[in-house]
């Protein structure tokens, strides 16, 4: 009998609440040997009387226990594969568990089975998410495997697919026997899965948490058609790929696997011990800090998911005293497919808590769902004490009848916005070539919605208002501006992520992110956020100028989401996208990062948007290295500091000579990222031609932008935040830009300053602390 659980009699009377006796706060006996003897003693006390008359339990052929993984000891007979320095270790059902990363890690062990005797497999699993896959119809999916020993149609597979449908199949002389569970596999809790294979009786049984889910019948005396490959956990026999990535491995925690050399009887399965209380899966699904401990390019103070892929943030909303940020996410690896809505929350915009995903693709029938291909970007609003998520739902149906793409809605009545109920599609793209990314606002009792659109003339927007005059309220299209969209567009295919907010003094801001067509990530016009300011009459936007203004001085930061602080001021968080190859993203294990929060204000000219670092960021400052110290600058670079992975520099200039700032500089000068500020010419530039010794960084390597002195004032104050591979720059607390740079040398942390002519500058420099 396994020695790591309490007996079923204890289970019947124990506290089953998640986080009780075996939660993160009550795991006192950590010594594995002491703990094991305690558990043995409890098991023998509870079961001693019953064992005397019970059918004896055979010794397992294979038992994988991960209690000593943190000390570098693998389970006997097993090999754990991972691209990181060591396997991830997290709290388990009891003791420690193995945490997969979702894309690179899997475990293998030799498992000799008898084709006539059968076997019983028991394991504990906590799934963070269903496995990813290619965005294909249901009948083309490549399911992942919880555990498999399968090759060329032989062996067995305990499988689960991208929509949580799961079951067990095994090849036998009576044919392939398959059992499908009647319900989706549970997420974010520990689940005990047991499979019993009895070739003599011709039966296969599948159990979840001790309950029989189903039985498959073959022929009595049948033979198992086994495979000679190792038992594999968290990776399927047939893997699906997108570019450089394997996309259908498991993102989960595993614990206490045992394989017995025969089919256990119903009595024996009932006697398999279980913990007295439900173990805490939330603690087990945290990404341990050790995974990225040696990654000098990973930011420390920027908001970002704990691992894997992210894209646009959206739905920044403050409920009570808590901010909520939702965002595009692939939870299973650093690649884009089958988008989820990630969710994080903060009380100060600095320290963020990661919550379970809010939304993910699902099926409403056996083979279809209105958002089965992905939960794309959208917006979150609060109305009537409830929160409503409006998102772009994508599926495999035709464009109109199946609302593909469509705008769908979900509701949360949970004050923490953790739990959502989908209400289904509310719009399709009728009359448009394509659309996505709804943004909503309310005036009086009327709700408005803007959706990024692909029009016949190029990119633009579609405006809707909620018509409540009918028995069933409907979103009706309505004009938004008298200016033709082609006169505002810059040659794009479609606009994404619109924002429409008042800035004060009767001035409104319209922001969009044109992409495609003539717009390119690597060319000109560049992929970037642009905006217009103008007036809004309640049903008509009149821009002051038809030519869009770039949100930032240089491209690199885009798709901001906006919310209001308690004092009514605007906060904005965008994405600072990757500029390195998919292969580099794969090795890193994460992709993309959100910007530091910014404050948006109306500039003194009443036409220009001003952007400054959010005041909340001051909480990140550690003791200053320099404070208000005068520094004489000339053409000879001065080394200001080195050795910091994250810091804030404030430079107050006394003159107008051009200033050069070398960041992320190596001691030998082989790597550096150069920023230039020219107050006289009104320009800023970035030169990354020496930024990295790696050949996997993407361009453009040189960028130059115009600085509007009339709108922002003469350059006097430079504030620069450096954090891993991210740089955020603010000029006069009015103009901004962000960029990515990837030095390869651990020593590339230097900071050097110079100016074309002698000038004095006041320098302040703070190391930045990672938020708690």
C-alpha positions in Angstrom: 0.0 0.0 0.0 1.3 3.5 -0.7 2.4 5.2 2.4 1.6 8.8 1.6 -2.1 9.2 2.4 -4.6 8.8 5.3 -7.1 6.0 5.1 -10.6 6.3 3.8 -12.1 6.4 7.3 -10.2 9.5 8.0 -11.4 11.0 4.7 -15.0 10.5 5.7 -14.7 12.6 8.8 -12.0 15.0 7.7 -12.2 18.7 6.6 -12.3 18.7 2.8 -12.0 22.4 2.3 -9.3 23.5 -0.1 -6.4 25.0 1.8 -7.2 23.3 5.1 -4.7 21.0 6.9 -2.5 20.5 3.8 -2.7 24.1 2.5 0.3 26.4 2.1 0.1 27.8 5.6 0.1 24.4 7.5 2.7 22.2 6.0 4.9 22.0 9.2 6.5 18.6 9.0 8.7 19.1 5.9 11.3 16.5 6.6 10.4 13.8 4.0 11.5 10.8 6.2 9.7 12.1 9.3 6.7 12.8 7.3 6.7 9.4 5.6 6.8 7.6 9.0 4.0 9.8 10.3 1.9 8.9 7.3 2.8 5.2 7.6 1.7 5.2 11.2 -1.6 6.9 10.4 -2.3 4.5 7.6 -1.5 1.4 9.7 -3.6 2.7 12.6 -6.6 3.5 10.4 -6.4 0.3 8.3 -4.8 -2.3 10.5 -8.1 -4.0 11.5 -9.3 -4.1 7.9 -6.0 -5.3 6.4 -6.2 -8.5 8.4 -9.2 -9.7 6.4 -8.8 -7.6 3.2 -7.4 -8.8 0.0 -3.7 -7.9 0.1 -2.4 -5.0 -2.0 0.3 -5.9 -4.5 3.6 -3.9 -4.5 3.6 -1.3 -7.3 5.7 -1.9 -10.4 6.5 1.8 -10.5 6.1 4.5 -7.8 7.0 8.1 -8.6 7.3 10.4 -5.6 8.6 13.9 -5.9 9.4 14.7 -2.3 13.1 15.0 -2.8 13.1 16.8 -6.1 13.9 20.1 -4.5 17.2 18.4 -3.3 18.0 17.4 -6.9 17.0 13.8 -6.4 14.8 12.4 -9.2 12.2 9.7 -8.4 13.8 6.3 -8.7 13.7 5.0 -12.3 12.5 8.3 -13.8 14.0 11.0 -16.0 12.5 14.5 -16.0 13.1 16.5 -19.2 13.1 20.3 -19.1 14.8 23.1 -20.9 15.4 25.0 -17.7 18.2 24.5 -15.2 16.2 22.1 -13.0 12.6 20.7 -12.8 10.0 22.9 -11.1 9.1 21.8 -7.6 5.9 22.9 -5.9 3.8 21.8 -2.9 2.1 18.5 -3.7 -0.8 16.5 -2.4 1.5 15.7 0.5 5.1 16.7 0.3 6.4 18.0 -3.0 5.1 17.7 -6.5 6.6 18.2 -10.0 5.3 21.2 -11.9 5.5 21.0 -15.7 6.1 24.2 -17.7 3.5 23.3 -20.4 5.8 23.1 -23.4 9.3 21.7 -22.7 9.0 19.4 -19.7 7.9 15.8 -19.5 8.8 12.7 -17.4 9.7 9.2 -18.6 10.2 6.0 -16.8 10.6 2.3 -17.8 7.4 0.4 -17.2 7.4 -3.4 -17.9 3.8 -4.6 -18.1 2.4 -8.1 -18.6 0.0 -8.4 -21.5 -2.1 -11.0 -19.7 -2.0 -9.7 -16.1 -3.1 -6.1 -16.7 -2.4 -3.2 -14.5 -3.8 -0.3 -12.4 -2.5 3.2 -12.8 -3.1 5.8 -10.1 -1.9 9.4 -10.1 -2.7 12.9 -8.8 -3.0 15.8 -11.2 -3.7 19.5 -11.0 -4.3 21.1 -14.4 -3.8 24.9 -14.6 -5.3 24.9 -18.1 -6.4 22.5 -20.8 -3.6 21.7 -23.3 -3.1 24.0 -26.3 -3.4 22.9 -29.8 -3.4 24.3 -33.3 -6.5 26.4 -34.0 -8.3 23.6 -36.0 -11.8 22.0 -35.9 -12.4 19.4 -33.3 -11.9 16.4 -35.5 -8.4 17.7 -36.3 -7.2 18.2 -32.8 -4.1 16.5 -31.4 -4.9 15.7 -27.7 -2.3 15.8 -25.0 -1.6 12.9 -22.6 -1.8 12.8 -18.9 0.1 9.5 -19.0 0.8 7.3 -22.0 2.9 4.4 -23.2 1.9 4.4 -26.8 3.4 4.1 -30.2 2.2 3.0 -33.7 -1.3 2.1 -32.4 -0.1 0.0 -29.5 -0.1 0.6 -25.8 -2.3 3.0 -23.8 -3.1 6.7 -23.5 -4.7 8.6 -20.7 -5.5 11.7 -22.8 -7.1 15.1 -22.6 -7.8 17.7 -25.3 -7.8 21.5 -25.7 -11.5 21.6 -24.5 -11.0 19.4 -21.4 -12.5 16.2 -23.0 -10.6 13.3 -21.6 -10.5 9.5 -21.3 -8.5 6.4 -21.7 -7.7 4.1 -24.6 -5.8 0.9 -24.8 -5.0 -1.5 -27.6 -6.0 -5.1 -27.1 -6.5 -8.3 -29.1 -10.2 -7.5 -28.9 -9.6 -4.1 -30.5 -9.0 -0.6 -29.2 -11.0 -0.1 -26.0 -11.8 3.5 -25.2 -13.5 5.2 -22.2 -14.5 8.8 -22.4 -15.2 10.7 -19.2 -18.8 12.2 -19.1 -17.6 15.6 -17.9 -14.6 17.9 -18.6 -11.5 17.4 -16.6 -11.5 19.7 -13.5 -9.2 22.7 -13.6 -7.1 24.1 -10.8 -7.7 21.4 -8.2 -6.0 18.2 -7.4 -7.7 15.2 -9.0 -7.0 11.5 -8.4 -7.2 9.5 -11.6 -7.3 5.7 -11.5 -7.3 3.3 -14.5 -7.8 -0.4 -14.0 -7.2 -2.8 -16.9 -8.3 -6.4 -16.4 -7.6 -8.5 -19.5 -8.8 -11.7 -17.9 -12.3 -10.2 -17.3 -12.0 -8.2 -20.5 -12.7 -4.9 -18.6 -11.2 -1.4 -18.3 -12.5 0.9 -15.6 -11.8 4.7 -15.2 -12.1 6.4 -11.8 -12.0 10.1 -10.7 -11.6 10.8 -7.0 -12.7 7.3 -6.2 -15.9 7.4 -8.2 -16.3 5.1 -11.2 -16.8 7.1 -14.4 -17.3 4.2 -16.8 -16.4 0.8 -18.0 -15.3 -0.5 -21.4 -15.7 -4.2 -22.3 -13.6 -6.2 -24.6 -13.3 -10.0 -24.4 -12.5 -12.2 -21.4 -9.0 -13.5 -21.7 -8.0 -10.9 -24.2 -4.3 -9.9 -24.5 -3.0 -6.3 -24.2 -1.1 -5.0 -27.2 1.6 -3.2 -25.4 4.3 -0.8 -26.5 7.9 -1.0 -25.6 8.4 2.8 -25.2 8.8 4.3 -21.7 5.8 5.6 -19.7 5.5 9.3 -20.5 3.8 12.0 -18.4 2.7 15.4 -19.7 3.6 14.7 -23.4 1.6 12.9 -26.1 2.8 10.3 -28.5 1.7 12.5 -31.4 2.8 16.1 -30.9 1.4 19.2 -32.7 3.7 22.0 -33.8 3.4 25.7 -34.5 6.7 27.2 -35.9 9.4 26.2 -33.4 6.9 25.2 -30.7 5.4 21.9 -29.5 2.0 23.1 -28.4 0.1 20.1 -26.9 2.0 19.2 -23.8 0.5 19.7 -20.3 0.6 22.6 -18.0 0.1 20.9 -14.7 1.4 19.6 -11.4 1.9 15.8 -10.8 2.2 13.9 -7.6 2.2 10.3 -6.3 2.0 8.1 -9.3 1.8 4.3 -8.8 1.4 1.5 -11.3 0.3 -1.9 -9.9 1.0 -5.2 -11.8 -2.6 -6.3 -11.9 -6.1 -5.0 -12.1 -7.0 -4.0 -8.6 -10.4 -5.1 -7.4 -13.2 -2.7 -6.6 -12.5 -3.3 -2.9 -8.8 -2.6 -3.4 -9.5 0.6 -5.3 -11.8 1.7 -2.6 -9.0 1.1 -0.2 -6.5 3.2 -2.1 -5.8 6.0 0.5 -6.7 9.6 -0.1 -5.8 12.7 1.8 -7.9 13.6 4.8 -8.5 17.1 3.3 -8.4 18.6 -0.2 -4.9 19.7 -1.0 -4.3 23.3 -2.1 -3.9 23.3 -5.9 -3.5 27.1 -6.1 -0.1 26.7 -4.3 0.8 23.9 -6.5 0.2 25.8 -9.7 2.3 28.8 -8.9 5.3 29.1 -11.3 8.3 28.8 -9.0 10.8 31.7 -9.0 13.6 29.2 -9.7 12.4 28.7 -13.3 13.6 32.2 -14.4 16.1 32.9 -11.7 19.1 33.1 -14.1 17.3 35.1 -16.9 18.8 38.6 -16.9 16.5 39.6 -19.8 13.3 39.0 -17.9 11.9 42.2 -16.3 11.5 42.4 -12.5 9.2 45.3 -11.9 7.0 45.4 -15.1 3.6 43.8 -14.8 3.6 40.5 -16.8 2.2 37.0 -16.5 4.1 34.4 -14.5 5.3 32.6 -17.6 4.6 31.8 -21.3 2.9 34.0 -23.9 1.0 37.3 -23.4 -0.3 39.9 -25.8 -2.5 43.0 -25.5 -3.7 43.9 -22.0 -7.4 45.1 -21.9 -10.1 45.8 -19.5 -8.1 47.8 -17.0 -10.8 48.5 -14.4 -10.9 49.6 -10.8 -13.5 47.8 -8.6 -13.5 49.1 -5.0 -9.8 49.6 -4.1 -8.5 47.0 -6.5 -7.3 47.3 -10.1 -8.0 44.4 -12.4 -6.1 43.9 -15.6 -7.1 41.3 -18.2 -4.9 40.3 -21.1 -4.3 37.9 -24.0 -2.6 34.7 -22.8 -1.5 31.3 -23.9 -1.0 29.6 -20.5 0.9 26.6 -21.9 3.9 28.0 -23.6 5.6 31.1 -25.3 3.5 30.9 -28.4 0.2 32.2 -29.7 -2.8 29.9 -30.1 -6.3 29.4 -28.6 -6.1 32.7 -26.6 -7.3 32.9 -23.0 -8.1 35.9 -20.9 -5.5 36.1 -18.2 -6.3 38.1 -15.0 -4.2 39.9 -12.5 -5.1 42.4 -9.8 -3.4 45.1 -7.8 -4.2 47.7 -5.2 -1.3 50.0 -6.2 -0.5 49.3 -9.9 2.9 48.1 -8.8 2.5 44.8 -6.9 0.3 42.4 -8.9 -1.4 39.2 -7.9 -2.0 36.5 -10.5 -5.5 35.0 -10.6 -6.9 32.1 -12.5 -7.7 32.8 -16.2 -11.0 34.5 -16.5 -12.1 33.1 -19.9 -10.9 30.4 -22.2 -12.1 28.7 -25.4 -15.0 26.2 -24.9 -17.4 24.0 -26.8 -21.2 24.5 -26.5 -21.9 21.3 -28.5 -19.9 18.2 -29.2 -17.9 19.9 -32.0 -18.6 23.6 -31.9 -18.4 26.7 -29.7 -18.8 30.4 -30.5 -15.4 31.1 -29.0 -13.7 27.8 -29.6 -10.9 29.3 -31.6 -9.9 31.9 -29.1 -11.0 34.6 -26.6 -9.5 37.7 -28.3 -9.2 41.2 -26.9 -12.1 43.3 -25.5 -13.1 45.4 -22.6 -14.5 45.1 -19.1 -17.2 47.5 -17.7 -19.1 47.7 -14.4 -22.8 48.3 -14.4 -25.5 47.7 -11.8 -23.1 46.1 -9.3 -21.9 43.5 -11.9 -18.9 43.3 -14.2 -19.4 42.6 -17.9 -16.7 41.4 -20.2 -17.1 42.1 -23.9 -14.6 40.1 -26.1 -13.9 39.1 -29.6 -15.1 35.5 -30.0 -13.6 33.5 -32.8 -14.7 30.1 -34.2 -14.6 27.9 -37.3 -18.0 28.9 -38.6 -19.0 31.2 -41.5 -18.6 34.9 -40.9 -22.3 35.8 -40.3 -24.5 33.0 -39.2 -21.9 31.7 -36.7 -20.8 35.2 -35.6 -17.2 34.5 -36.6 -15.7 36.8 -35.5 -18.3 38.1 -33.1 -18.5 40.1 -30.0 -19.5 38.0 -27.0 -20.4 38.9 -23.4 -19.7 37.3 -20.0 -20.9 38.5 -16.6 -19.3 38.3 -13.1 -21.2 39.0 -9.9 -18.0 38.1 -7.9 -16.5 41.2 -6.2 -13.0 39.8 -7.1 -14.0 39.1 -10.7 -12.7 35.6 -10.4 -15.8 33.8 -11.7 -17.5 34.5 -15.0 -20.5 33.2 -16.8 -20.7 33.4 -20.5 -23.8 34.9 -22.0 -23.0 34.3 -25.6 -22.5 36.5 -28.8 -24.2 39.9 -29.0 -22.8 41.0 -32.4 -21.5 39.7 -35.7 -19.4 41.5 -38.3 -22.3 42.1 -40.8 -21.4 44.8 -43.3 -17.7 44.6 -42.5 -14.8 42.6 -43.9 -13.6 41.9 -40.3 -13.8 43.4 -36.8 -12.4 42.9 -33.3 -11.7 44.4 -29.9 -14.8 46.2 -28.5 -14.5 49.2 -26.3 -17.5 50.5 -24.3 -18.5 53.7 -22.5 -21.7 55.0 -21.0 -23.3 58.4 -21.3 -26.4 59.0 -19.3 -28.4 55.8 -19.7 -26.9 55.0 -23.1 -24.1 52.4 -23.7 -21.8 52.9 -26.7 -19.4 50.4 -28.3 -16.5 51.0 -30.7 -15.1 48.0 -32.5 -11.9 48.0 -34.6 -12.9 47.2 -38.2 -11.6 46.3 -41.6 -13.7 48.4 -44.1 -13.7 48.4 -47.8 -11.4 51.4 -47.8 -9.0 50.0 -45.2 -8.9 50.3 -41.4 -11.5 52.1 -39.3 -14.1 51.7 -36.6 -17.7 50.6 -36.2 -19.8 52.4 -33.7 -22.9 50.8 -32.0 -25.4 52.0 -29.4 -27.5 49.7 -27.2 -31.1 50.0 -28.3 -33.5 49.2 -25.4 -36.7 50.0 -27.3 -37.3 46.4 -28.2 -38.2 43.5 -26.0 -34.7 42.2 -26.4 -32.0 45.0 -26.4 -29.9 45.1 -29.5 -26.7 46.8 -30.6 -27.5 49.1 -33.5 -24.8 50.5 -35.8 -24.6 54.3 -35.8 -22.2 56.8 -37.4 -19.4 58.0 -35.2 -17.7 60.8 -37.2 -18.5 62.8 -40.4 -14.9 62.3 -41.5 -14.4 59.4 -43.8 -12.3 56.6 -42.2 -10.0 56.5 -45.3 -9.1 60.2 -44.5 -7.9 59.1 -41.0 -6.3 55.8 -41.9 -2.6 55.4 -42.7 -3.0 52.6 -45.2 -3.8 49.8 -42.8 -5.9 46.7 -43.2 -7.7 46.9 -39.9 -7.7 49.0 -36.7 -7.4 47.2 -33.4 -7.8 48.0 -29.7 -9.7 51.3 -29.9 -10.0 53.6 -26.8 -12.3 56.6 -26.5 -12.1 58.7 -23.3 -12.6 62.4 -22.3 -9.4 64.2 -21.3 -11.1 67.3 -19.8 -12.1 70.8 -21.0 -14.5 69.2 -23.5 -11.7 67.4 -25.3 -11.9 63.7 -26.1 -9.2 61.3 -27.2 -9.7 58.6 -29.8 -6.9 56.0 -30.0 -6.4 53.0 -32.3 -3.8 50.6 -33.4 -3.7 50.2 -37.2 -2.1 47.0 -38.6 -1.7 45.3 -41.9 -1.8 46.8 -45.4 1.0 49.2 -45.7 1.6 49.2 -41.9 4.5 46.9 -40.8 6.2 46.0 -37.6 9.5 46.4 -39.3 8.9 49.2 -41.8 7.2 52.5 -42.3 4.5 53.3 -41.4 5.3 51.3 -38.3 2.9 49.3 -36.2 2.1 51.7 -33.4 -0.7 53.3 -31.5 -2.0 56.6 -32.9 -4.6 59.0 -31.7 -6.8 62.0 -32.5 -8.2 64.6 -30.1 -11.5 66.4 -30.8 -14.9 67.1 -29.5 -17.8 64.7 -28.9 -21.4 65.9 -29.1 -22.9 62.7 -27.7 -23.3 61.1 -31.1 -20.6 62.6 -33.3 -16.8 62.9 -32.9 -15.1 65.8 -34.6 -11.3 65.5 -34.7 -9.3 68.7 -34.5 -7.0 67.3 -37.2 -7.4 64.4 -39.6 -3.8 63.4 -39.4 -3.2 60.9 -36.5 -0.6 61.7 -33.9 1.7 58.8 -32.7 1.1 57.9 -29.1 4.8 57.5 -28.5 7.9 59.2 -29.9 9.1 55.9 -31.2 7.3 52.6 -32.0 7.6 49.8 -29.5 4.7 50.3 -27.1 1.2 49.8 -28.3 -2.4 48.8 -27.6 -2.8 50.5 -24.2 -5.8 49.9 -22.0 -7.1 52.7 -19.8 -8.8 53.0 -16.4 -9.5 55.8 -13.9 -7.8 56.1 -10.5 -9.8 57.2 -7.4 -9.1 60.8 -8.1 -10.4 60.6 -11.7 -7.0 60.7 -13.4 -6.3 58.3 -16.3 -3.9 55.3 -16.0 -2.8 53.4 -19.1 -0.9 50.1 -19.5 0.1 48.8 -22.9 2.3 46.1 -24.3 6.0 46.4 -25.1 6.3 43.7 -27.7 9.1 41.3 -28.4 11.9 42.0 -30.9 13.5 38.6 -30.9 13.0 35.5 -32.9 10.5 32.7 -32.0 13.5 30.4 -31.3 14.8 33.0 -28.7 11.3 33.2 -27.2 11.2 29.4 -26.9 14.4 29.3 -25.0 13.3 32.0 -22.7 10.0 30.4 -21.9 8.1 33.7 -22.0 7.2 36.4 -24.5 6.0 40.0 -24.3 5.7 42.3 -21.3 3.3 45.1 -20.3 4.5 48.7 -19.9 4.8 50.4 -16.7 1.6 52.3 -15.8 1.4 55.8 -17.3 -0.7 58.8 -16.4 -2.5 60.4 -19.3 -3.3 64.1 -19.3 -4.4 66.8 -21.8 -1.4 68.9 -22.8 -1.2 72.7 -22.4 -2.0 73.2 -26.1 -5.4 71.4 -25.5 -4.6 69.2 -28.5 -1.8 66.9 -27.4 -1.9 63.9 -25.1 0.7 64.0 -22.3 2.2 60.9 -20.7 4.1 60.6 -17.5 5.2 57.7 -15.2 2.4 56.8 -12.8 3.2 58.3 -9.3 2.6 54.8 -7.9 6.0 53.8 -9.4 7.9 55.7 -6.7 7.1 52.8 -4.4 9.6 50.7 -6.4 12.5 53.0 -5.5 15.2 51.6 -3.2 17.8 53.8 -1.5 19.2 56.2 -4.1 22.7 55.8 -5.4 22.8 59.5 -6.4 20.4 62.2 -5.3 20.4 65.8 -6.8 24.1 65.5 -7.5 25.5 67.8 -10.2 27.3 66.0 -13.0 29.5 67.7 -15.6 28.9 66.2 -19.0 31.0 66.5 -22.1 31.9 64.3 -25.1 33.8 61.8 -22.9 31.3 59.2 -21.6 31.0 59.1 -17.8 30.3 55.7 -16.2 27.5 56.3 -13.8 26.7 52.8 -12.5 26.7 49.1 -13.2 25.4 45.9 -11.8 21.7 46.8 -11.5 19.1 44.8 -13.4 16.4 47.4 -12.7 16.7 51.1 -12.0 15.2 54.6 -12.6 17.4 57.5 -13.8 16.3 61.1 -13.6 18.4 63.6 -15.5 17.6 67.4 -15.3 19.5 69.2 -18.1 20.9 72.8 -17.7 21.5 73.3 -21.4 20.4 72.2 -24.9 23.4 70.2 -26.0 22.5 66.8 -27.4 22.8 64.0 -24.8 23.9 60.4 -25.3 22.9 57.7 -22.9 24.4 54.2 -23.2 22.4 51.6 -21.4 22.9 47.9 -20.8 26.6 48.5 -21.5 29.3 45.8 -21.0 32.6 46.7 -19.4 34.5 46.0 -22.6 32.1 48.1 -24.8 31.0 45.1 -26.8 27.3 45.6 -25.9 25.4 48.8 -25.4 22.0 50.3 -26.3 22.4 54.0 -27.3 19.7 56.6 -26.6 20.1 60.1 -28.1 18.2 63.2 -27.1 18.7 66.4 -29.2 16.8 69.4 -27.7 18.1 71.6 -30.5 16.8 69.5 -33.4 13.7 68.2 -31.5 14.5 64.6 -32.0 15.1 61.4 -30.1 16.8 58.2 -31.4 17.7 54.7 -30.5 20.7 52.7 -31.8 20.7 49.0 -31.1 23.4 48.0 -33.6 25.7 47.1 -30.7 22.9 46.1 -28.3 23.5 42.3 -28.4 26.0 39.7 -29.5 23.1 37.4 -30.4 22.0 37.1 -34.0 18.4 36.4 -32.9 17.3 40.0 -32.3 14.8 41.5 -34.7 14.9 45.0 -36.1 14.7 47.8 -36.8 18.0 48.5 -35.0 17.9 52.2 -35.5 14.9 54.4 -34.8 14.4 58.1 -34.9 11.4 60.2 -33.8 10.3 63.8 -33.8 9.9 65.6 -30.4 7.3 68.4 -30.5 8.8 71.2 -28.5 5.7 73.4 -29.0 3.5 70.7 -27.3 6.0 69.2 -24.8 8.4 72.1 -24.1 12.1 72.2 -24.4 13.8 69.0 -23.2 14.7 69.5 -19.6 13.9 66.4 -17.7 14.7 62.8 -18.8 13.3 59.9 -16.8 14.5 56.4 -17.9 13.4 53.1 -16.4 15.6 50.1 -17.2 14.3 46.6 -16.3 15.8 43.5 -17.8 15.1 43.8 -21.5 12.7 46.8 -21.3 13.4 50.5 -21.4 10.7 53.1 -20.7 11.6 56.7 -21.5 9.7 59.9 -20.5 10.7 63.4 -21.6 9.5 66.4 -19.5 6.9 64.0 -18.0 4.9 64.6 -21.2 6.3 62.5 -24.0 7.2 58.8 -23.9 8.4 55.7 -25.6 9.4 52.2 -24.7 11.7 49.6 -26.4 13.1 46.2 -26.0 16.8 45.3 -26.1 18.5 42.0 -25.3 22.2 42.0 -24.2 23.6 38.6 -23.8 26.4 39.2 -21.4 25.5 39.1 -17.7 27.8 42.1 -17.1 26.0 44.3 -19.6 24.4 46.5 -17.0 26.5 49.6 -17.3 25.2 53.2 -17.6 27.2 55.9 -19.4 26.3 59.6 -20.1 27.9 62.2 -22.4 26.9 65.3 -24.2 28.1 66.9 -27.4 29.1 70.1 -25.5 30.0 70.7 -21.9 26.9 70.9 -19.8 25.9 70.3 -16.2 23.0 67.9 -15.3 21.4 67.1 -12.0 21.4 63.3 -11.6 19.2 61.1 -9.5 19.5 57.3 -9.6 17.4 54.7 -7.8 17.7 50.9 -7.9 14.2 49.4 -8.3 13.0 46.7 -5.9 10.9 43.9 -7.3 7.4 44.3 -5.9 6.3 41.9 -3.2 
